[in-house]
Amino acid sequence: MTALAQEAPVTMSEITTPEDTTPGPELDEVLWQAWKAMELPEGFHAEIIEGFIEVSPTGRHSHSRISFQLRRQLTQYLDKQSSAYAVTNDTNVVHGRQVWIPDTVIALEDAILASADDSEFVAEDGIGLDVRSVALVAEVVSPGHDCKKRDRVRKRRAYAGAGIPVYVIIDDYDGRGTVTVLSSPSPDRAAYAESHRVPYGKDVIIPEGPAKGFVIGEDITGPPRNT
């Protein structure tokens, strides 16, 4: 249900660069208006990523279990820190005329709780969170070539281009499972300068932001997958 051409398989070790062509303002606006007008069946959501509207189903059980564990433990961690940030999900994150729905988002709590007309961090018409309020996004990779490419490559570029400080990718389908923590975005290059990738069974630590020091380990991902 996407308008994407088939491409060669991608692994997390691939060096990615922005596309040679980017959508212009007129196409951006057309896509934006089309996205706002969409009525999807229950269990599907749509995002605008690098000039395409992409429609995806909700995740499998393993996907929802990992997402739940990550959100629950991040919430507990931030509560202990008395942080100004909170954890949410199923939320539109808006940057210009792009919109994404990460599996997990850490954003300013005031922005999450704000009404549509009283916060600079709520996007137009209350359609979602302005990306400026976001400190971390996480994606749990779903099966299928397009799903893998979306989280590993296209969203990696998009989130870096938007300046989101930390992007976490939890990937059941990279070997026996890996967690990649990306940080230090360079928006002009649409790339993250720092990348820490570990296999399931080993811990990785969030390096910066309100979740700095938070550990992602086997209690969130589960054990290494059988191949």
C-alpha positions as CSV (number, residue, x, y, z in Angstrom):
1,M,0.0,0.0,0.0
2,T,2.9,2.3,-0.5
3,A,4.2,4.0,-3.6
4,L,7.7,2.8,-3.1
5,A,9.8,1.0,-5.7
6,Q,11.6,-2.3,-4.8
7,E,15.2,-1.8,-3.9
8,A,18.1,-4.1,-2.8
9,P,18.0,-5.4,0.8
10,V,19.5,-3.1,3.4
11,T,21.4,-3.9,6.5
12,M,22.1,-1.6,9.5
13,S,25.7,-1.3,8.5
14,E,24.9,0.4,5.2
15,I,26.0,4.1,4.9
16,T,23.0,6.2,4.0
17,T,22.8,9.6,2.4
18,P,19.8,11.8,1.5
19,E,18.0,11.1,-1.7
20,D,19.3,12.9,-4.8
21,T,15.9,14.6,-5.2
22,T,13.7,16.0,-2.5
23,P,10.0,17.0,-2.8
24,G,9.4,20.7,-3.5
25,P,7.0,22.9,-1.6
26,E,4.1,22.3,-4.0
27,L,4.3,18.5,-3.7
28,D,4.8,18.9,0.1
29,E,1.6,20.8,0.4
30,V,-0.3,18.3,-1.9
31,L,0.9,15.4,0.2
32,W,0.0,17.2,3.4
33,Q,-3.5,17.9,2.4
34,A,-4.0,14.4,1.1
35,W,-2.7,12.9,4.3
36,K,-5.0,15.1,6.4
37,A,-8.0,13.9,4.3
38,M,-7.2,10.2,4.6
39,E,-9.7,7.9,6.3
40,L,-8.0,4.6,7.1
41,P,-9.5,1.4,8.3
42,E,-8.9,0.5,12.0
43,G,-5.4,-0.9,12.5
44,F,-3.6,1.2,10.0
45,H,-1.8,4.5,10.1
46,A,-0.2,6.8,7.5
47,E,3.0,8.8,7.6
48,I,4.7,11.3,5.2
49,I,8.3,10.2,4.8
50,E,10.7,11.7,2.2
51,G,7.9,12.7,-0.2
52,F,5.8,9.6,0.1
53,I,2.6,8.8,2.0
54,E,3.3,5.4,3.6
55,V,0.5,3.3,5.1
56,S,1.4,0.6,7.6
57,P,-0.6,-1.9,9.7
58,T,-0.3,-2.1,13.5
59,G,2.5,-4.4,14.7
60,R,2.6,-8.1,15.6
61,H,2.5,-9.3,19.2
62,S,6.3,-9.3,19.5
63,H,6.3,-5.7,18.2
64,S,3.7,-4.5,20.7
65,R,5.4,-6.4,23.6
66,I,8.7,-4.7,23.0
67,S,7.1,-1.3,22.6
68,F,5.1,-1.8,25.8
69,Q,8.2,-2.8,27.8
70,L,10.2,0.1,26.4
71,R,7.5,2.7,27.2
72,R,6.8,1.3,30.7
73,Q,10.5,1.3,31.7
74,L,11.2,4.7,30.2
75,T,8.2,6.1,32.1
76,Q,9.5,4.7,35.3
77,Y,12.9,6.0,34.6
78,L,11.7,9.6,33.8
79,D,9.5,9.6,36.9
80,K,12.4,8.9,39.1
81,Q,14.3,11.8,37.5
82,S,11.4,14.2,38.1
83,S,11.9,15.0,34.4
84,A,10.0,17.7,32.5
85,Y,9.7,15.0,29.8
86,A,7.2,12.2,29.4
87,V,6.7,9.1,27.2
88,T,3.9,8.8,24.7
89,N,3.0,6.7,21.6
90,D,0.5,6.7,18.7
91,T,1.3,10.4,18.4
92,N,1.9,12.4,15.2
93,V,5.3,14.1,15.2
94,V,5.3,16.9,12.7
95,H,8.2,18.6,11.0
96,G,7.2,21.0,8.2
97,R,5.1,18.9,5.9
98,Q,6.5,15.6,7.1
99,V,4.7,13.6,9.7
100,W,5.7,10.4,11.5
101,I,4.2,8.1,14.1
102,P,7.0,6.6,16.1
103,D,6.4,3.6,18.3
104,T,7.7,5.5,21.3
105,V,8.3,9.2,21.8
106,I,9.9,11.2,24.6
107,A,8.7,14.8,24.5
108,L,8.1,17.7,26.8
109,E,5.2,16.8,29.1
110,D,3.7,20.3,28.8
111,A,3.5,19.7,25.0
112,I,1.9,16.3,25.4
113,L,-0.7,17.6,27.8
114,A,-1.3,21.0,26.0
115,S,-4.5,21.9,24.2
116,A,-4.2,22.6,20.6
117,D,-4.3,26.4,21.0
118,D,-2.0,27.0,24.0
119,S,1.3,25.6,23.2
120,E,4.0,26.5,20.7
121,F,4.9,22.8,20.6
122,V,1.5,21.6,19.2
123,A,1.4,21.5,15.4
124,E,-1.3,23.3,13.4
125,D,-4.9,22.3,14.0
126,G,-3.7,20.2,17.0
127,I,-2.6,17.6,14.5
128,G,0.4,16.4,16.5
129,L,3.5,17.4,18.4
130,D,5.9,19.8,16.8
131,V,9.3,18.1,16.5
132,R,11.0,20.8,18.6
133,S,9.4,19.2,21.7
134,V,10.8,15.8,21.0
135,A,13.9,14.4,22.7
136,L,13.9,10.8,21.6
137,V,12.0,8.5,19.2
138,A,12.1,4.7,19.0
139,E,11.0,2.3,16.3
140,V,10.5,-1.5,16.6
141,V,11.2,-2.9,13.2
142,S,8.4,-4.9,11.5
143,P,8.9,-7.7,9.0
144,G,8.9,-7.1,5.3
145,H,11.4,-5.4,3.1
146,D,9.7,-2.0,3.0
147,C,9.1,-1.9,6.7
148,K,12.8,-2.7,7.4
149,K,14.0,-0.1,4.9
150,R,11.6,2.5,6.3
151,D,12.9,2.2,9.9
152,R,16.5,1.5,9.1
153,V,17.1,4.0,6.3
154,R,14.3,6.5,5.5
155,K,13.3,7.3,9.0
156,R,16.9,7.4,10.1
157,R,17.5,10.2,7.5
158,A,14.2,11.9,8.3
159,Y,14.7,12.0,12.1
160,A,18.3,13.2,11.7
161,G,17.2,15.9,9.2
162,A,14.6,17.1,11.7
163,G,17.3,17.3,14.5
164,I,15.7,14.7,16.8
165,P,18.5,14.2,19.3
166,V,18.2,10.4,19.8
167,Y,16.8,7.7,17.6
168,V,16.5,4.1,18.9
169,I,16.0,1.2,16.5
170,I,15.0,-2.2,18.0
171,D,15.4,-4.8,15.2
172,D,14.3,-8.4,15.5
173,Y,15.4,-9.0,11.9
174,D,19.0,-7.9,12.0
175,G,20.9,-11.1,12.6
176,R,19.6,-12.5,15.9
177,G,18.3,-9.1,16.9
178,T,20.1,-5.7,17.5
179,V,19.5,-2.4,19.2
180,T,21.0,0.7,17.6
181,V,21.1,4.0,19.4
182,L,21.8,7.0,17.1
183,S,22.6,10.4,18.5
184,S,24.3,13.8,17.6
185,P,22.2,14.5,14.5
186,S,23.5,16.7,11.7
187,P,20.3,18.1,10.1
188,D,22.1,19.5,7.0
189,R,23.5,16.0,6.2
190,A,20.4,14.1,7.4
191,A,22.7,11.8,9.4
192,Y,23.6,10.9,12.9
193,A,27.2,11.3,13.9
194,E,27.1,8.7,16.7
195,S,25.9,5.2,16.4
196,H,26.0,2.4,19.0
197,R,24.7,-1.0,17.7
198,V,24.7,-4.1,20.0
199,P,23.2,-7.6,19.6
200,Y,20.3,-8.7,21.8
201,G,21.6,-10.0,25.1
202,K,23.9,-7.0,25.6
203,D,23.0,-3.7,27.1
204,V,23.1,-0.3,25.4
205,I,22.8,3.0,27.2
206,I,21.1,6.2,26.0
207,P,23.9,8.7,25.8
208,E,22.1,12.0,26.1
209,G,18.9,13.9,26.8
210,P,16.2,13.3,29.5
211,A,16.7,9.5,29.2
212,K,20.5,9.7,29.5
213,G,21.8,6.6,31.4
214,F,18.7,4.5,30.6
215,V,19.6,0.9,29.7
216,I,18.0,-1.1,27.0
217,G,18.7,-4.8,27.5
218,E,17.2,-8.2,27.3
219,D,14.3,-7.4,29.7
220,I,13.0,-5.1,26.9
221,T,14.0,-6.9,23.7
222,G,13.8,-10.5,24.9
223,P,16.6,-13.0,24.3
224,P,18.5,-13.3,21.0
225,R,16.3,-14.6,18.2
226,N,16.7,-18.1,16.7
227,T,18.0,-17.9,13.1
